[in-house]
Amino acid sequence: MAENHCELLPPAPGGLGAGLGAGLCRRCSAGLGALAQRPGGVSKWVRLNVGGTYFLTTRQTLCRDPKSFLYRLCQADPDLDSDKDETGAYLIDRDPTYFGPVLNYLRHGKLVINKDLAEEGVLEEAEFYNITSLIKLVKDKIRERDSKTSQVPVKHVYRVLQCQEEELTQMVSTMSDGWKFEQLVSIGSSYNYGSEDQAEFLCVVSKELHNSPYGTASEPSEKAKILQERGSRM
């Protein structure tokens, strides 16, 4: 196997400080020279201060969309009024929580939204930074979400309450927590107090059930269905 040997440069005249690459091989000296020139040029890294939170990314990432605010920021657009903080980071007065999905989209081209974030919030940021492809992607996601929501039928849970005639008014007036009166079914008299009969009723009430993990709980019971049918014929 061939071995790599470094060809050393001769010491430069003029003493200890003369010659940046003195005593180094030609290849190492060339690399050191490139490093020495980098601070004088434009750094590929950009530091952003978004709402007090710092983000570090590359110019290449921020320049994905040539029509975006971030592209103009990297080009030092004179028409773009953007200040820097004491660390040299660009100051952007926006929500850093929602900037994360925007920056990640520019990095890998995929829309990834944390479950705690709203799509509408990401859309606001995409529109602010004027990233056209991301705006379309988020709008499509919102339409897809809303379409699924609208297709879910409203489910109800039913209860059947037995009461006497004199208790009806109080029971109906004290219903709360989303319960609604559905049907009243007379079942005749079960009690006899002297000469007066106390009429008995079954009261059917219902409540909307949202995101129930139990499909059977959201359906009216067989008893409730029978009572509703009996009541509709009365």
C-alpha positions as CSV (number, residue, x, y, z in Angstrom):
1,M,0.0,0.0,0.0
2,A,1.3,3.4,-1.0
3,E,2.0,5.7,1.9
4,N,1.2,9.4,2.1
5,H,4.1,11.6,2.9
6,C,3.9,15.3,3.6
7,E,6.4,17.5,1.7
8,L,7.4,20.2,4.2
9,L,7.8,23.7,3.1
10,P,11.2,25.4,3.9
11,P,11.2,27.9,6.7
12,A,10.5,31.4,5.5
13,P,13.1,34.0,6.2
14,G,12.4,36.7,8.7
15,G,12.1,34.9,11.9
16,L,9.5,33.2,14.0
17,G,6.4,35.1,12.8
18,A,7.1,35.1,9.0
19,G,5.1,32.7,6.9
20,L,1.8,31.3,7.9
21,G,2.6,27.8,6.6
22,A,6.2,27.6,7.6
23,G,7.1,24.1,8.8
24,L,3.9,22.6,7.4
25,C,3.3,20.4,4.4
26,R,1.9,22.0,1.2
27,R,-1.5,20.4,1.6
28,C,-1.9,21.4,5.3
29,S,-0.6,24.9,4.5
30,A,-3.3,25.3,1.8
31,G,-6.0,24.2,4.2
32,L,-4.8,26.6,6.9
33,G,-4.8,29.4,4.3
34,A,-8.4,28.7,3.4
35,L,-9.4,28.8,7.1
36,A,-7.6,32.1,7.5
37,Q,-9.5,33.6,4.6
38,R,-13.0,32.5,5.9
39,P,-13.5,35.2,8.5
40,G,-12.9,37.8,5.8
41,G,-15.7,36.4,3.6
42,V,-19.3,35.8,4.1
43,S,-20.0,33.1,6.7
44,K,-22.3,30.3,5.6
45,W,-24.0,30.3,9.0
46,V,-26.7,32.7,10.0
47,R,-27.9,33.4,13.5
48,L,-31.5,34.5,14.0
49,N,-33.1,35.9,17.1
50,V,-36.8,35.1,16.8
51,G,-38.9,36.5,19.6
52,G,-36.0,36.0,22.0
53,T,-35.1,32.5,20.9
54,Y,-31.9,31.9,18.9
55,F,-31.8,29.7,15.8
56,L,-28.6,28.8,13.9
57,T,-28.9,27.7,10.3
58,T,-27.1,28.0,6.9
59,R,-27.6,30.6,4.2
60,Q,-28.4,27.8,1.8
61,T,-31.4,26.7,4.0
62,L,-32.8,30.3,4.3
63,C,-32.4,30.8,0.5
64,R,-34.6,27.9,-0.5
65,D,-37.4,30.2,-1.6
66,P,-36.0,33.2,-3.6
67,K,-39.3,35.2,-3.0
68,S,-39.2,34.7,0.8
69,F,-38.4,37.2,3.5
70,L,-35.6,35.0,4.7
71,Y,-34.0,35.0,1.3
72,R,-34.0,38.8,1.2
73,L,-32.6,38.8,4.7
74,C,-29.6,36.7,3.6
75,Q,-29.0,39.0,0.6
76,A,-28.8,42.0,2.9
77,D,-31.7,43.6,0.9
78,P,-31.4,47.4,1.6
79,D,-35.2,47.7,1.4
80,L,-35.6,45.2,4.2
81,D,-35.5,47.0,7.5
82,S,-34.0,44.3,9.8
83,D,-31.9,45.1,12.9
84,K,-29.3,42.9,14.7
85,D,-28.9,42.3,18.4
86,E,-25.6,42.6,20.3
87,T,-24.6,39.1,19.3
88,G,-25.0,39.9,15.6
89,A,-28.2,37.8,15.2
90,Y,-31.0,39.1,13.0
91,L,-33.9,40.3,15.1
92,I,-37.3,38.9,14.0
93,D,-40.4,39.8,16.1
94,R,-42.3,36.6,15.7
95,D,-43.4,33.6,17.7
96,P,-40.4,31.2,18.0
97,T,-42.6,28.2,18.7
98,Y,-44.2,28.4,15.2
99,F,-40.9,29.3,13.5
100,G,-39.5,25.8,14.2
101,P,-41.8,24.1,11.7
102,V,-41.1,26.8,9.1
103,L,-37.3,26.4,9.5
104,N,-37.5,22.6,9.4
105,Y,-39.5,22.7,6.2
106,L,-36.8,24.8,4.6
107,R,-34.2,22.3,5.8
108,H,-35.8,19.0,4.5
109,G,-38.9,20.0,2.6
110,K,-41.4,18.2,4.9
111,L,-44.1,19.7,7.0
112,V,-43.8,18.4,10.6
113,I,-46.1,20.0,13.1
114,N,-46.1,19.1,16.8
115,K,-49.5,17.9,18.1
116,D,-49.6,20.8,20.5
117,L,-49.4,23.4,17.6
118,A,-52.3,24.6,15.5
119,E,-52.0,24.4,11.7
120,E,-53.4,28.0,11.5
121,G,-50.4,29.2,13.6
122,V,-47.9,27.7,11.1
123,L,-49.9,29.2,8.2
124,E,-49.6,32.6,9.7
125,E,-45.8,32.3,9.9
126,A,-45.6,30.8,6.4
127,E,-47.5,33.8,5.1
128,F,-45.4,36.3,7.0
129,Y,-42.1,34.8,5.6
130,N,-43.8,34.5,2.2
131,I,-42.9,30.8,1.6
132,T,-45.3,30.0,-1.2
133,S,-44.9,26.2,-1.2
134,L,-45.3,25.9,2.5
135,I,-48.4,28.1,2.5
136,K,-50.0,25.7,0.0
137,L,-49.0,22.7,2.0
138,V,-50.4,24.0,5.3
139,K,-53.7,25.1,3.6
140,D,-54.1,21.6,2.1
141,K,-53.5,20.1,5.6
142,I,-56.1,22.3,7.1
143,R,-58.7,21.4,4.4
144,E,-57.9,17.7,5.0
145,R,-58.4,18.1,8.7
146,D,-61.6,20.0,8.4
147,S,-63.0,17.5,5.9
148,K,-62.4,14.6,8.3
149,T,-64.0,16.5,11.2
150,S,-67.2,17.4,9.1
151,Q,-67.6,13.7,8.2
152,V,-67.8,12.5,11.8
153,P,-71.5,12.2,12.7
154,V,-72.7,13.7,16.0
155,K,-73.4,11.0,18.5
156,H,-75.7,11.1,21.5
157,V,-75.9,9.3,24.8
158,Y,-79.5,8.7,26.2
159,R,-80.9,8.4,29.7
160,V,-84.3,7.4,30.9
161,L,-85.6,8.9,34.1
162,Q,-88.7,7.8,36.0
163,C,-90.7,10.5,37.9
164,Q,-94.1,11.5,39.1
165,E,-96.2,14.2,37.6
166,E,-95.4,16.7,40.3
167,E,-91.7,16.2,39.8
168,L,-91.6,16.9,36.1
169,T,-91.3,20.6,36.1
170,Q,-88.4,20.6,38.6
171,M,-86.6,17.8,36.8
172,V,-86.7,19.5,33.4
173,S,-85.8,22.9,34.8
174,T,-82.7,21.6,36.6
175,M,-81.2,19.7,33.7
176,S,-77.6,20.9,33.0
177,D,-74.3,19.9,31.5
178,G,-75.6,19.7,28.0
179,W,-78.5,17.3,28.7
180,K,-81.6,18.0,26.6
181,F,-85.2,16.8,27.0
182,E,-86.2,14.4,24.2
183,Q,-89.4,12.5,25.0
184,L,-92.0,12.1,27.8
185,V,-93.8,8.8,28.0
186,S,-96.7,8.1,30.4
187,I,-96.6,4.7,32.1
188,G,-99.9,5.1,34.0
189,S,-100.2,5.1,37.8
190,S,-98.2,3.0,40.1
191,Y,-99.2,4.5,43.4
192,N,-102.6,5.1,45.0
193,Y,-102.8,7.7,47.7
194,G,-106.4,7.7,48.9
195,S,-108.7,8.9,46.1
196,E,-105.9,10.5,44.0
197,D,-103.6,8.6,41.7
198,Q,-100.0,9.9,41.1
199,A,-99.3,9.6,37.4
200,E,-95.9,8.1,36.5
201,F,-93.8,9.2,33.6
202,L,-90.6,8.2,31.9
203,C,-88.5,11.1,30.7
204,V,-85.9,10.5,27.9
205,V,-83.0,13.0,27.8
206,S,-80.0,13.1,25.6
207,K,-76.5,14.6,25.4
208,E,-74.0,15.0,22.6
209,L,-71.0,12.8,23.0
210,H,-67.7,14.0,21.6
211,N,-64.8,11.7,20.8
212,S,-66.1,8.7,22.8
213,P,-63.8,5.7,22.8
214,Y,-66.8,3.5,23.3
215,G,-69.0,3.1,20.3
216,T,-71.9,1.5,22.3
217,A,-72.1,4.3,24.8
218,S,-73.0,6.8,22.1
219,E,-76.0,4.9,20.8
220,P,-79.4,5.1,22.4
221,S,-80.3,2.1,24.4
222,E,-83.0,-0.3,23.2
223,K,-85.2,0.8,26.1
224,A,-84.9,4.4,25.1
225,K,-85.7,3.6,21.5
226,I,-88.9,1.7,22.5
227,L,-90.0,4.5,24.8
228,Q,-89.5,7.1,22.1
229,E,-91.6,4.9,19.7
230,R,-94.3,4.6,22.3
231,G,-94.3,8.3,23.0
232,S,-94.5,9.2,19.3
233,R,-97.7,7.1,19.0
234,M,-99.4,8.8,21.9
